Each structure stands twice: as C-alpha cells, then as structure tokens.
Amino acid sequence: MTFLRMKHDLSKLNLKPYNLEEALELINQLAEVIIELKKDNDLLREKLNNNSKNSSLPPSQDLKKKKKIRPASGRKRGGQPGHKASQRLVIPLSQVNKVIDCKPIETCDCGNKVILKDKIERHQVFEIPIANYEVTEYRIYRGCCTSNYEGKLPNGVSKKGFGPRAHGMASLLTSKYRLNDE
C-alpha cells in the first residue's frame, strides 16, 4: 500500500509561499498528496469491505457480522401450546445400574413424622463409565520329561504386555496428541 511509503514528506513543504509561483507549486504538491491519500483510502475501504462471501477470507475473519433482524411474531418465547414435547426417555428400572433413594427428613419442623407420598419423581443421570483395564493373564506352564517343554502364547498375543487397543491408544496419544511416553 502506498500510505506506508508516501512520496512526499509534508514537513518539507513550504507552507508559507511568498509569490504566486510558490503558491501554485504548493497547491500542486498538496493535490498529489490528496490523490495519493484518496487511493490509499479507497484501498483500505475495499479491504474493509472484504468478507467471506466476496473474497477468499474464511468466515472467522469477517470484520462486520451482520445480524439478521426478524420481525416480532407476537408469540411468547419458548415452547408454544400444543407443540410436541421432546424429552429424554426414562429407561426402565431393569437397565439402571444404581438406585439412590433421596428421602426428605423424617420429622417436620413442628415435630410430627413426615409421611411419604405414593408418587415418586424419577430423575436419571447418565454418566460415561470410568475406563478400567481389562487384564488377561496367560499362565505359561513348564514341564519336563526327557526334555524341557514350555507352553506358548496364543497367536496374536504380544510379549510386550499390551493388547492391540492399549498399544493403539498409546501410539495415538504419543504421535497425534504429542503426550510424553513416560
């Protein structure tokens, strides 16, 4: 861009001309500066108006995000009366891993016993299980007769102590995610 390397240094211009020739020269120099600045301004405006729709910029580098203004519909926010509800289904008790009863306190503030109602609210929390090792122990027996004999590991079982999934996970963590192999 030309604004970084202007041809004219404005401090060197004679801003107090003594005659008509010097005044005309100053006007010509100032006109050149104005033309240069106008070009720079046009370039900057063009660059400012570039966005992901009219250039090769990715959408994340758009400077001005235009908000879509929708006219008010007159309805309240949220689910409207009569719409189909979408909720997570409650799974049957036979598929639940653990049941914890959350009962209120046994005695009321007045000293009487709190009587439980028949209706119970079921609240189910889903959680990802904690990963545990699946350890398989291979017992290799040795025996002898006239020679020594030793049992052999089945085909596909590594002597390194890790199965194919553990070995693959370790490879992924050290290569792709660059975690230390310590």
Buried (B, 14 or more C-beta within 10 A) or exposed (E): EEEEEEEEEEEEBEEEBEEEEEEEBBEEBBEEBEEBEEEBEEEEEEEEEBBEEEEEEEEEEBEEEEEEEEEEEEEEEEEEEEEEEEEEEEEEEEEEEEEEEEEEEEEEEEEEEEEEEEEEEEEEEEEEEEEEEEEEEEEEEEEEEEEEEEEEEEEEEEEEEEBEEBEEEEEEEEEEEEEEEE
